[in-house]
């Protein structure tokens, strides 16, 4: 099974999606008798490659976000230099 094949959502797979659609339109029984299986396998492979690429991008983006949030929490936990100059370092007590 694959998601709904909308070309504007899967621009990298445009050629194989159109080939599968043409196979299905050539004869309405092609998809039921297995004549379009090769085209479907190509679509599945292309969509899998697209999915893995998106997952890698999301992983990198989320790692950067987590690192940024760690830095924000670290900055909140440590007093600022102005505070230390005025009140002394509260961590040394």
Secondary structure, 3 states (H helix, E strand, C coil): CCCCCCCCCCHHHHHHHHHHHHHHHHCCCHHHHCCCHHHHHHHHHHHHHHHHHHHHHHHHHHHHHHHHHHHHHHHHHCCCHHHHHHHCCHHHC
